[in-house]
Amino acid sequence: MTARPIPKRHWLSYGDDPLPTPAEALQQPLSAFPSWFLRITCDRCGKDRIVNEAHAPWRDRSLFDILHGMHHDGCGGRAGKAELLTRIAGVSSRPVRKIVLLGIAVLVGLLVAGTGGSAEAAFTFTFHEQGADVVATGSGSIDLAGLVRAGEVGLRDSGVNAQNATVGVAGTVAVYARIMGPGGFGPGGRVVASRGGGDAVAVNGSDDFLGVPPAYVSGSVLANSMAFAGQTFASIGLTPGTYTWTWGSGVNADTLTVQIGPAAIPEPASVLGVGLGLLGLVAVRSLVVARSGSCASPATAAARTAMDADVSSAC
């Protein structure tokens, strides 16, 4: 029997090698996790389906594409939660390693418009209460045309400040001014995430600017995530709702959205991961002054994968 090809970058189901972040894992094919189990939970009826990588017919597709295309024919639900597991608890005595891919349903209900099944996906941060934690994930692309670059700043922490409409992932970002939108999304103050990773993306609604990686090219896909262990929306001070910032015009018009809790109407944006350096965002306020200059270009897309036939029994 011909051996199954394994991607050059992969993570074995044994050993103690560092695992990728959820945002990184979602960009990998399932085959990058040989012999791992993928457990998917329906967001509507709560039932689970467990698939082993070795037997999955769509193992060479990215985890993002797999989860994006899944739905439950019986109840109409989507993949509300997904985990990669090295073993099934109770079946093996060996330690279980896992990567929790959180809030997938809201994150991947994005990328389907335009020609040939492609779409432009505006960037969205999505917050969910998951068990005893709050999880934030972010994904999509950003068109910088119509914005004014106002320097760079290092964001020390990942976190959120609802009073200032501030959220992002730690790292160095290029600051762009002239976004328009709400100046807050709740009564809460600065709360640092217990973990965060992925691309450094941030928004400060009170000062009307956003931040992206310094070398970011308009339209490139961004993804990140963070978690607040032992927190709730109430303890962080987040008010559920949809908060959107806009900029540009015509073909260069774009948005960035913070979605707290379920959206009443699915927004055409988002996917995995979020975090922030709040002190850096506040410190950069003086940089956001009248400057000239802009970047350009349309946003890229992600193709939708129709997986219904393969996952109709997901629940």
Phi and psi in degrees as GROMACS dihedral restraints (atoms count N, CA, C in turn):
[ dihedral_restraints ]
;  ai    aj    ak    al  type     phi  dphi    fc
    3     4     5     6     1   -69.1    20    10
    4     5     6     7     1   132.2    20    10
    6     7     8     9     1   -67.7    20    10
    7     8     9    10     1   144.5    20    10
    9    10    11    12     1   -73.2    20    10
   10    11    12    13     1   131.4    20    10
   12    13    14    15     1   -67.8    20    10
   13    14    15    16     1   140.7    20    10
   15    16    17    18     1  -116.7    20    10
   16    17    18    19     1   131.2    20    10
   18    19    20    21     1   -55.5    20    10
   19    20    21    22     1   152.6    20    10
   21    22    23    24     1   -58.0    20    10
   22    23    24    25     1   -41.3    20    10
   24    25    26    27     1   -95.5    20    10
   25    26    27    28     1   115.0    20    10
   27    28    29    30     1  -152.7    20    10
   28    29    30    31     1   166.4    20    10
   30    31    32    33     1  -130.3    20    10
   31    32    33    34     1   118.5    20    10
   33    34    35    36     1   -75.6    20    10
   34    35    36    37     1   160.6    20    10
   36    37    38    39     1   -83.8    20    10
   37    38    39    40     1     5.0    20    10
   39    40    41    42     1  -135.6    20    10
   40    41    42    43     1   169.6    20    10
   42    43    44    45     1    90.8    20    10
   43    44    45    46     1  -172.9    20    10
   45    46    47    48     1  -132.0    20    10
   46    47    48    49     1    28.7    20    10
   48    49    50    51     1   -62.5    20    10
   49    50    51    52     1   147.2    20    10
   51    52    53    54     1   -58.8    20    10
   52    53    54    55     1   139.1    20    10
   54    55    56    57     1   -94.3    20    10
   55    56    57    58     1   155.5    20    10
   57    58    59    60     1   -71.6    20    10
   58    59    60    61     1   159.9    20    10
   60    61    62    63     1   -70.0    20    10
   61    62    63    64     1   162.4    20    10
   63    64    65    66     1   -54.6    20    10
   64    65    66    67     1   -41.2    20    10
   66    67    68    69     1   -62.7    20    10
   67    68    69    70     1   -41.4    20    10
   69    70    71    72     1   -67.4    20    10
   70    71    72    73     1   -42.2    20    10
   72    73    74    75     1   -62.1    20    10
   73    74    75    76     1   -38.0    20    10
   75    76    77    78     1   -64.3    20    10
   76    77    78    79     1   -22.5    20    10
   78    79    80    81     1   -85.7    20    10
   79    80    81    82     1    -8.3    20    10
   81    82    83    84     1   -94.0    20    10
   82    83    84    85     1   153.4    20    10
   84    85    86    87     1   -71.3    20    10
   85    86    87    88     1   155.4    20    10
   87    88    89    90     1   -58.7    20    10
   88    89    90    91     1   -30.4    20    10
   90    91    92    93     1   -65.8    20    10
   91    92    93    94     1   -13.2    20    10
   93    94    95    96     1   -74.3    20    10
   94    95    96    97     1    -4.1    20    10
   96    97    98    99     1  -124.6    20    10
   97    98    99   100     1    67.7    20    10
   99   100   101   102     1   -58.7    20    10
  100   101   102   103     1   128.0    20    10
  102   103   104   105     1    70.6    20    10
  103   104   105   106     1     7.5    20    10
  105   106   107   108     1   -75.2    20    10
  106   107   108   109     1   161.6    20    10
  108   109   110   111     1  -105.2    20    10
  109   110   111   112     1   139.9    20    10
  111   112   113   114     1  -109.5    20    10
  112   113   114   115     1   116.0    20    10
  114   115   116   117     1  -106.6    20    10
  115   116   117   118     1   123.8    20    10
  117   118   119   120     1  -117.5    20    10
  118   119   120   121     1   133.2    20    10
  120   121   122   123     1  -112.3    20    10
  121   122   123   124     1   128.5    20    10
  123   124   125   126     1   -67.7    20    10
  124   125   126   127     1   132.3    20    10
  126   127   128   129     1   -74.6    20    10
  127   128   129   130     1   -12.0    20    10
  129   130   131   132     1  -102.6    20    10
  130   131   132   133     1   -50.3    20    10
  132   133   134   135     1  -102.4    20    10
  133   134   135   136     1   -10.4    20    10
  135   136   137   138     1    79.9    20    10
  136   137   138   139     1     4.7    20    10
  138   139   140   141     1   -80.7    20    10
  139   140   141   142     1   153.5    20    10
  141   142   143   144     1  -106.3    20    10
  142   143   144   145     1   152.6    20    10
  144   145   146   147     1  -131.4    20    10
  145   146   147   148     1   136.5    20    10
  147   148   149   150     1  -118.6    20    10
  148   149   150   151     1   127.3    20    10
  150   151   152   153     1  -125.3    20    10
  151   152   153   154     1   133.4    20    10
  153   154   155   156     1   -87.5    20    10
  154   155   156   157     1   137.7    20    10
  156   157   158   159     1   -53.6    20    10
  157   158   159   160     1   -38.7    20    10
  159   160   161   162     1   -63.8    20    10
  160   161   162   163     1   -24.5    20    10
  162   163   164   165     1  -110.5    20    10
  163   164   165   166     1     2.9    20    10
  165   166   167   168     1   -80.4    20    10
  166   167   168   169     1   124.8    20    10
  168   169   170   171     1   -69.0    20    10
  169   170   171   172     1   -17.5    20    10
  171   172   173   174     1  -111.2    20    10
  172   173   174   175     1    32.6    20    10
  174   175   176   177     1   -64.4    20    10
  175   176   177   178     1   -23.5    20    10
  177   178   179   180     1   -88.9    20    10
  178   179   180   181     1    -1.1    20    10
  180   181   182   183     1   -86.9    20    10
  181   182   183   184     1   154.2    20    10
  183   184   185   186     1   -67.4    20    10
  184   185   186   187     1   152.2    20    10
  186   187   188   189     1   -60.7    20    10
  187   188   189   190     1   -34.7    20    10
  189   190   191   192     1   -59.3    20    10
  190   191   192   193     1   -49.9    20    10
  192   193   194   195     1   -62.9    20    10
  193   194   195   196     1   -40.7    20    10
  195   196   197   198     1   -60.4    20    10
  196   197   198   199     1   -50.7    20    10
  198   199   200   201     1   -71.5    20    10
  199   200   201   202     1   -33.1    20    10
  201   202   203   204     1   -63.1    20    10
  202   203   204   205     1   -35.3    20    10
  204   205   206   207     1   -88.2    20    10
  205   206   207   208     1    -7.2    20    10
  207   208   209   210     1   -79.2    20    10
  208   209   210   211     1   142.1    20    10
  210   211   212   213     1  -155.9    20    10
  211   212   213   214     1   157.9    20    10
  213   214   215   216     1   -98.1    20    10
  214   215   216   217     1   113.9    20    10
  216   217   218   219     1   -61.3    20    10
  217   218   219   220     1   -32.4    20    10
  219   220   221   222     1   -67.4    20    10
  220   221   222   223     1   -46.9    20    10
  222   223   224   225     1  -115.0    20    10
  223   224   225   226     1    -7.9    20    10
  225   226   227   228     1    81.7    20    10
  226   227   228   229     1     6.8    20    10
  228   229   230   231     1   -73.8    20    10
  229   230   231   232     1   165.5    20    10
  231   232   233   234     1  -115.5    20    10
  232   233   234   235     1  -178.2    20    10
  234   235   236   237     1   -74.1    20    10
  235   236   237   238     1   100.3    20    10
  237   238   239   240     1   -81.6    20    10
  238   239   240   241     1   -27.8    20    10
  240   241   242   243     1  -152.5    20    10
  241   242   243   244     1   146.8    20    10
  243   244   245   246     1  -144.7    20    10
  244   245   246   247     1   142.6    20    10
  246   247   248   249     1  -135.0    20    10
  247   248   249   250     1   141.6    20    10
  249   250   251   252     1   -98.1    20    10
  250   251   252   253     1   127.9    20    10
  252   253   254   255     1  -127.4    20    10
  253   254   255   256     1   139.3    20    10
  255   256   257   258     1   -77.6    20    10
  256   257   258   259     1   -27.4    20    10
  258   259   260   261     1  -147.5    20    10
  259   260   261   262     1   169.0    20    10
  261   262   263   264     1   -98.3    20    10
  262   263   264   265     1   122.6    20    10
  264   265   266   267     1   -56.3    20    10
  265   266   267   268     1   134.4    20    10
  267   268   269   270     1    91.1    20    10
  268   269   270   271     1   -18.8    20    10
  270   271   272   273     1   -93.3    20    10
  271   272   273   274     1   -34.5    20    10
  273   274   275   276     1  -124.3    20    10
  274   275   276   277     1   146.6    20    10
  276   277   278   279     1   -84.8    20    10
  277   278   279   280     1    -8.5    20    10
  279   280   281   282     1   -75.7    20    10
  280   281   282   283     1   151.8    20    10
  282   283   284   285     1   -59.1    20    10
  283   284   285   286     1   144.4    20    10
  285   286   287   288     1   -99.8    20    10
  286   287   288   289     1   125.4    20    10
  288   289   290   291     1  -104.1    20    10
  289   290   291   292     1   144.6    20    10
  291   292   293   294     1  -148.8    20    10
  292   293   294   295     1   156.1    20    10
  294   295   296   297     1  -122.1    20    10
  295   296   297   298     1   116.4    20    10
  297   298   299   300     1   -89.9    20    10
  298   299   300   301     1   116.3    20    10
  300   301   302   303     1   -97.9    20    10
  301   302   303   304     1   102.9    20    10
  303   304   305   306     1   -99.3    20    10
  304   305   306   307     1   145.8    20    10
  306   307   308   309     1    62.4    20    10
  307   308   309   310     1    33.6    20    10
  309   310   311   312     1   -61.3    20    10
  310   311   312   313     1   -42.2    20    10
  312   313   314   315     1   -56.2    20    10
  313   314   315   316     1   -47.2    20    10
  315   316   317   318     1   -72.0    20    10
  316   317   318   319     1   -33.7    20    10
  318   319   320   321     1   -71.2    20    10
  319   320   321   322     1   -35.8    20    10
  321   322   323   324     1  -101.8    20    10
  322   323   324   325     1     9.3    20    10
  324   325   326   327     1   -83.5    20    10
  325   326   327   328     1    51.5    20    10
  327   328   329   330     1  -123.8    20    10
  328   329   330   331     1   -60.2    20    10
  330   331   332   333     1   -86.4    20    10
  331   332   333   334     1    46.8    20    10
  333   334   335   336     1  -132.7    20    10
  334   335   336   337     1    90.9    20    10
  336   337   338   339     1  -164.3    20    10
  337   338   339   340     1   169.4    20    10
  339   340   341   342     1    87.7    20    10
  340   341   342   343     1  -167.8    20    10
  342   343   344   345     1   -85.6    20    10
  343   344   345   346     1   141.5    20    10
  345   346   347   348     1    64.7    20    10
  346   347   348   349     1    24.1    20    10
  348   349   350   351     1    83.5    20    10
  349   350   351   352     1     1.6    20    10
  351   352   353   354     1   -88.5    20    10
  352   353   354   355     1   170.8    20    10
  354   355   356   357     1  -159.6    20    10
  355   356   357   358     1   155.7    20    10
  357   358   359   360     1   -93.7    20    10
  358   359   360   361     1   130.2    20    10
  360   361   362   363     1  -116.1    20    10
  361   362   363   364     1   104.3    20    10
  363   364   365   366     1   -63.4    20    10
  364   365   366   367     1   150.5    20    10
  366   367   368   369     1   -74.0    20    10
  367   368   369   370     1   137.5    20    10
  369   370   371   372     1  -136.8    20    10
  370   371   372   373     1   132.2    20    10
  372   373   374   375     1   -93.6    20    10
  373   374   375   376     1   129.4    20    10
  375   376   377   378     1  -122.8    20    10
  376   377   378   379     1   125.9    20    10
  378   379   380   381     1  -105.6    20    10
  379   380   381   382     1   134.5    20    10
  381   382   383   384     1  -137.2    20    10
  382   383   384   385     1   147.0    20    10
  384   385   386   387     1   -87.3    20    10
  385   386   387   388     1   116.6    20    10
  387   388   389   390     1  -120.2    20    10
  388   389   390   391     1   105.9    20    10
  390   391   392   393     1    61.5    20    10
  391   392   393   394     1  -124.7    20    10
  393   394   395   396     1   -93.5    20    10
  394   395   396   397     1     7.9    20    10
  396   397   398   399     1  -122.6    20    10
  397   398   399   400     1   165.3    20    10
  399   400   401   402     1  -108.6    20    10
  400   401   402   403     1   131.0    20    10
  402   403   404   405     1  -119.6    20    10
  403   404   405   406     1   135.8    20    10
  405   406   407   408     1  -121.1    20    10
  406   407   408   409     1   134.1    20    10
  408   409   410   411     1  -131.2    20    10
  409   410   411   412     1   150.6    20    10
  411   412   413   414     1  -139.7    20    10
  412   413   414   415     1   144.1    20    10
  414   415   416   417     1  -166.3    20    10
  415   416   417   418     1   159.5    20    10
  417   418   419   420     1   133.4    20    10
  418   419   420   421     1  -162.7    20    10
  420   421   422   423     1  -132.9    20    10
  421   422   423   424     1   164.7    20    10
  423   424   425   426     1  -132.8    20    10
  424   425   426   427     1   133.1    20    10
  426   427   428   429     1   -99.0    20    10
  427   428   429   430     1   116.2    20    10
  429   430   431   432     1   -84.1    20    10
  430   431   432   433     1    -7.1    20    10
  432   433   434   435     1   -61.1    20    10
  433   434   435   436     1   137.2    20    10
  435   436   437   438     1    92.4    20    10
  436   437   438   439     1    -7.0    20    10
  438   439   440   441     1  -104.7    20    10
  439   440   441   442     1   159.9    20    10
  441   442   443   444     1  -113.7    20    10
  442   443   444   445     1   121.6    20    10
  444   445   446   447     1   -73.0    20    10
  445   446   447   448     1   131.8    20    10
  447   448   449   450     1  -125.2    20    10
  448   449   450   451     1    30.6    20    10
  450   451   452   453     1   106.5    20    10
  451   452   453   454     1  -167.7    20    10
  453   454   455   456     1  -129.1    20    10
  454   455   456   457     1   155.3    20    10
  456   457   458   459     1  -150.6    20    10
  457   458   459   460     1   148.4    20    10
  459   460   461   462     1   -93.6    20    10
  460   461   462   463     1   123.9    20    10
  462   463   464   465     1   -94.5    20    10
  463   464   465   466     1   112.4    20    10
  465   466   467   468     1   -73.7    20    10
  466   467   468   469     1   -38.5    20    10
  468   469   470   471     1  -120.6    20    10
  469   470   471   472     1   157.1    20    10
  471   472   473   474     1   -96.9    20    10
  472   473   474   475     1   138.0    20    10
  474   475   476   477     1   167.8    20    10
  475   476   477   478     1  -159.1    20    10
  477   478   479   480     1  -151.0    20    10
  478   479   480   481     1   149.8    20    10
  480   481   482   483     1  -137.7    20    10
  481   482   483   484     1    97.4    20    10
  483   484   485   486     1   -63.4    20    10
  484   485   486   487     1   -36.7    20    10
  486   487   488   489     1   -59.5    20    10
  487   488   489   490     1   -33.6    20    10
  489   490   491   492     1  -102.0    20    10
  490   491   492   493     1     6.7    20    10
  492   493   494   495     1    53.0    20    10
  493   494   495   496     1    47.8    20    10
  495   496   497   498     1  -116.4    20    10
  496   497   498   499     1   130.7    20    10
  498   499   500   501     1  -158.0    20    10
  499   500   501   502     1   148.1    20    10
  501   502   503   504     1   174.5    20    10
  502   503   504   505     1  -178.2    20    10
  504   505   506   507     1  -116.1    20    10
  505   506   507   508     1   141.6    20    10
  507   508   509   510     1   -61.3    20    10
  508   509   510   511     1   146.7    20    10
  510   511   512   513     1   142.8    20    10
  511   512   513   514     1   177.2    20    10
  513   514   515   516     1   -83.0    20    10
  514   515   516   517     1   131.7    20    10
  516   517   518   519     1  -129.4    20    10
  517   518   519   520     1   150.0    20    10
  519   520   521   522     1   -86.6    20    10
  520   521   522   523     1   131.3    20    10
  522   523   524   525     1   -94.5    20    10
  523   524   525   526     1   131.6    20    10
  525   526   527   528     1  -124.3    20    10
  526   527   528   529     1   127.7    20    10
  528   529   530   531     1   -99.0    20    10
  529   530   531   532     1   171.8    20    10
  531   532   533   534     1    85.4    20    10
  532   533   534   535     1    29.9    20    10
  534   535   536   537     1   -88.1    20    10
  535   536   537   538     1   155.6    20    10
  537   538   539   540     1  -127.4    20    10
  538   539   540   541     1   131.6    20    10
  540   541   542   543     1   171.1    20    10
  541   542   543   544     1  -167.4    20    10
  543   544   545   546     1   -65.0    20    10
  544   545   546   547     1   150.5    20    10
  546   547   548   549     1   -97.0    20    10
  547   548   549   550     1     5.9    20    10
  549   550   551   552     1  -171.3    20    10
  550   551   552   553     1   159.4    20    10
  552   553   554   555     1  -140.1    20    10
  553   554   555   556     1    37.0    20    10
  555   556   557   558     1   151.8    20    10
  556   557   558   559     1   173.1    20    10
  558   559   560   561     1   -85.8    20    10
  559   560   561   562     1    -6.7    20    10
  561   562   563   564     1   -70.3    20    10
  562   563   564   565     1   154.3    20    10
  564   565   566   567     1   -97.6    20    10
  565   566   567   568     1  -155.1    20    10
  567   568   569   570     1   -71.0    20    10
  568   569   570   571     1   124.6    20    10
  570   571   572   573     1  -131.0    20    10
  571   572   573   574     1   120.2    20    10
  573   574   575   576     1   -86.7    20    10
  574   575   576   577     1   137.0    20    10
  576   577   578   579     1   -71.5    20    10
  577   578   579   580     1   149.9    20    10
  579   580   581   582     1   -74.6    20    10
  580   581   582   583     1   -24.9    20    10
  582   583   584   585     1  -157.1    20    10
  583   584   585   586     1   153.9    20    10
  585   586   587   588     1  -162.1    20    10
  586   587   588   589     1   153.7    20    10
  588   589   590   591     1  -168.7    20    10
  589   590   591   592     1   171.6    20    10
  591   592   593   594     1   101.8    20    10
  592   593   594   595     1  -160.9    20    10
  594   595   596   597     1   -68.6    20    10
  595   596   597   598     1   140.3    20    10
  597   598   599   600     1   -76.5    20    10
  598   599   600   601     1   105.1    20    10
  600   601   602   603     1  -133.5    20    10
  601   602   603   604     1   139.4    20    10
  603   604   605   606     1  -150.2    20    10
  604   605   606   607     1   157.4    20    10
  606   607   608   609     1  -137.8    20    10
  607   608   609   610     1   139.7    20    10
  609   610   611   612     1  -125.9    20    10
  610   611   612   613     1    98.3    20    10
  612   613   614   615     1   -70.1    20    10
  613   614   615   616     1   -29.8    20    10
  615   616   617   618     1   -70.5    20    10
  616   617   618   619     1   -27.7    20    10
  618   619   620   621     1  -109.4    20    10
  619   620   621   622     1     5.1    20    10
  621   622   623   624     1    62.0    20    10
  622   623   624   625     1    45.2    20    10
  624   625   626   627     1  -142.6    20    10
  625   626   627   628     1   161.8    20    10
  627   628   629   630     1  -129.9    20    10
  628   629   630   631     1   163.6    20    10
  630   631   632   633     1  -130.2    20    10
  631   632   633   634     1   140.8    20    10
  633   634   635   636     1  -135.9    20    10
  634   635   636   637     1   164.1    20    10
  636   637   638   639     1   -53.8    20    10
  637   638   639   640     1   140.6    20    10
  639   640   641   642     1   -53.9    20    10
  640   641   642   643     1   -34.6    20    10
  642   643   644   645     1   -95.5    20    10
  643   644   645   646     1    13.9    20    10
  645   646   647   648     1   -62.7    20    10
  646   647   648   649     1   137.0    20    10
  648   649   650   651     1  -106.4    20    10
  649   650   651   652     1   127.9    20    10
  651   652   653   654     1   -47.7    20    10
  652   653   654   655     1   134.2    20    10
  654   655   656   657     1    92.1    20    10
  655   656   657   658     1   -11.4    20    10
  657   658   659   660     1   -71.9    20    10
  658   659   660   661     1   147.2    20    10
  660   661   662   663     1   -75.3    20    10
  661   662   663   664     1   133.9    20    10
  663   664   665   666     1  -117.1    20    10
  664   665   666   667     1   146.0    20    10
  666   667   668   669     1  -152.1    20    10
  667   668   669   670     1   140.2    20    10
  669   670   671   672     1  -159.8    20    10
  670   671   672   673     1   176.6    20    10
  672   673   674   675     1  -162.9    20    10
  673   674   675   676     1   158.9    20    10
  675   676   677   678     1  -157.6    20    10
  676   677   678   679     1   163.4    20    10
  678   679   680   681     1  -137.6    20    10
  679   680   681   682     1   149.0    20    10
  681   682   683   684     1  -119.0    20    10
  682   683   684   685     1    95.8    20    10
  684   685   686   687     1   -65.9    20    10
  685   686   687   688     1   134.2    20    10
  687   688   689   690     1    69.2    20    10
  688   689   690   691     1    20.6    20    10
  690   691   692   693     1  -114.3    20    10
  691   692   693   694     1   162.3    20    10
  693   694   695   696     1  -129.1    20    10
  694   695   696   697     1   171.4    20    10
  696   697   698   699     1   -57.5    20    10
  697   698   699   700     1   -40.7    20    10
  699   700   701   702     1   -65.3    20    10
  700   701   702   703     1   -42.3    20    10
  702   703   704   705     1   -70.4    20    10
  703   704   705   706     1   -30.9    20    10
  705   706   707   708     1   -81.8    20    10
  706   707   708   709     1   -24.0    20    10
  708   709   710   711     1    86.4    20    10
  709   710   711   712     1    36.3    20    10
  711   712   713   714     1   -97.9    20    10
  712   713   714   715     1   133.4    20    10
  714   715   716   717     1   -99.3    20    10
  715   716   717   718     1   116.7    20    10
  717   718   719   720     1   -55.0    20    10
  718   719   720   721     1   141.7    20    10
  720   721   722   723     1   155.3    20    10
  721   722   723   724     1  -177.9    20    10
  723   724   725   726     1  -112.8    20    10
  724   725   726   727     1   124.7    20    10
  726   727   728   729     1  -124.0    20    10
  727   728   729   730     1   120.5    20    10
  729   730   731   732     1  -127.2    20    10
  730   731   732   733     1   135.8    20    10
  732   733   734   735     1  -111.8    20    10
  733   734   735   736     1   143.1    20    10
  735   736   737   738     1  -126.9    20    10
  736   737   738   739     1   160.2    20    10
  738   739   740   741     1  -166.6    20    10
  739   740   741   742     1   168.3    20    10
  741   742   743   744     1    73.3    20    10
  742   743   744   745     1  -179.8    20    10
  744   745   746   747     1  -152.5    20    10
  745   746   747   748     1   162.3    20    10
  747   748   749   750     1    58.7    20    10
  748   749   750   751     1  -134.8    20    10
  750   751   752   753     1   -68.7    20    10
  751   752   753   754     1   -16.2    20    10
  753   754   755   756     1   -97.8    20    10
  754   755   756   757     1     5.0    20    10
  756   757   758   759     1   -66.1    20    10
  757   758   759   760     1   138.3    20    10
  759   760   761   762     1  -149.9    20    10
  760   761   762   763     1   169.7    20    10
  762   763   764   765     1  -141.9    20    10
  763   764   765   766     1   159.6    20    10
  765   766   767   768     1  -132.1    20    10
  766   767   768   769     1   132.3    20    10
  768   769   770   771     1  -123.2    20    10
  769   770   771   772     1   140.4    20    10
  771   772   773   774     1  -109.8    20    10
  772   773   774   775     1   116.8    20    10
  774   775   776   777     1  -108.2    20    10
  775   776   777   778     1   117.2    20    10
  777   778   779   780     1  -109.7    20    10
  778   779   780   781     1   110.7    20    10
  780   781   782   783     1    81.0    20    10
  781   782   783   784     1  -178.8    20    10
  783   784   785   786     1   -62.1    20    10
  784   785   786   787     1   142.6    20    10
  786   787   788   789     1   -84.7    20    10
  787   788   789   790     1   137.4    20    10
  789   790   791   792     1   -65.0    20    10
  790   791   792   793     1   -38.0    20    10
  792   793   794   795     1  -128.1    20    10
  793   794   795   796     1   124.7    20    10
  795   796   797   798     1   -54.1    20    10
  796   797   798   799     1   132.8    20    10
  798   799   800   801     1   -90.3    20    10
  799   800   801   802     1   141.9    20    10
  801   802   803   804     1   -79.3    20    10
  802   803   804   805     1    60.1    20    10
  804   805   806   807     1  -166.9    20    10
  805   806   807   808     1   165.7    20    10
  807   808   809   810     1    99.5    20    10
  808   809   810   811     1   163.1    20    10
  810   811   812   813     1   173.2    20    10
  811   812   813   814     1   161.5    20    10
  813   814   815   816     1    -3.2    20    10
  814   815   816   817     1   131.9    20    10
  816   817   818   819     1    94.9    20    10
  817   818   819   820     1   151.8    20    10
  819   820   821   822     1  -169.0    20    10
  820   821   822   823     1   162.9    20    10
  822   823   824   825     1   175.5    20    10
  823   824   825   826     1   179.4    20    10
  825   826   827   828     1  -169.8    20    10
  826   827   828   829     1   157.8    20    10
  828   829   830   831     1  -114.4    20    10
  829   830   831   832     1    90.1    20    10
  831   832   833   834     1   -66.9    20    10
  832   833   834   835     1   -38.2    20    10
  834   835   836   837     1   -63.0    20    10
  835   836   837   838     1   -39.7    20    10
  837   838   839   840     1   -65.3    20    10
  838   839   840   841     1   -37.0    20    10
  840   841   842   843     1   -66.2    20    10
  841   842   843   844     1   -40.2    20    10
  843   844   845   846     1   -70.4    20    10
  844   845   846   847     1   -38.9    20    10
  846   847   848   849     1   -64.6    20    10
  847   848   849   850     1   -27.0    20    10
  849   850   851   852     1   -80.5    20    10
  850   851   852   853     1     1.6    20    10
  852   853   854   855     1   -52.0    20    10
  853   854   855   856     1   -40.6    20    10
  855   856   857   858     1   -68.9    20    10
  856   857   858   859     1   -17.4    20    10
  858   859   860   861     1   -77.8    20    10
  859   860   861   862     1   -22.7    20    10
  861   862   863   864     1   -84.6    20    10
  862   863   864   865     1    76.9    20    10
  864   865   866   867     1  -125.8    20    10
  865   866   867   868     1   176.4    20    10
  867   868   869   870     1   -64.2    20    10
  868   869   870   871     1   110.8    20    10
  870   871   872   873     1  -132.9    20    10
  871   872   873   874     1   163.7    20    10
  873   874   875   876     1  -114.8    20    10
  874   875   876   877     1   162.0    20    10
  876   877   878   879     1   119.7    20    10
  877   878   879   880     1   151.2    20    10
  879   880   881   882     1  -159.2    20    10
  880   881   882   883     1   164.6    20    10
  882   883   884   885     1  -109.3    20    10
  883   884   885   886     1   175.8    20    10
  885   886   887   888     1  -140.8    20    10
  886   887   888   889     1   174.7    20    10
  888   889   890   891     1   116.3    20    10
  889   890   891   892     1   154.1    20    10
  891   892   893   894     1   -82.3    20    10
  892   893   894   895     1   166.1    20    10
  894   895   896   897     1   -82.7    20    10
  895   896   897   898     1   153.4    20    10
  897   898   899   900     1   -86.1    20    10
  898   899   900   901     1  -174.4    20    10
  900   901   902   903     1  -136.7    20    10
  901   902   903   904     1   170.4    20    10
  903   904   905   906     1  -131.3    20    10
  904   905   906   907     1   136.6    20    10
  906   907   908   909     1   -80.1    20    10
  907   908   909   910     1   139.7    20    10
  909   910   911   912     1   -80.5    20    10
  910   911   912   913     1   137.6    20    10
  912   913   914   915     1  -110.1    20    10
  913   914   915   916     1   121.8    20    10
  915   916   917   918     1   -85.6    20    10
  916   917   918   919     1   107.3    20    10
  918   919   920   921     1  -113.7    20    10
  919   920   921   922     1     8.7    20    10
  921   922   923   924     1   -53.4    20    10
  922   923   924   925     1   -41.2    20    10
  924   925   926   927     1   -65.0    20    10
  925   926   927   928     1   -33.4    20    10
  927   928   929   930     1   -80.1    20    10
  928   929   930   931     1   -23.6    20    10
  930   931   932   933     1  -122.3    20    10
  931   932   933   934     1    18.4    20    10
  933   934   935   936     1   -61.6    20    10
  934   935   936   937     1   -19.9    20    10
  936   937   938   939     1  -101.5    20    10
  937   938   939   940     1    19.6    20    10
  939   940   941   942     1   -56.6    20    10
  940   941   942   943     1   -26.4    20    10
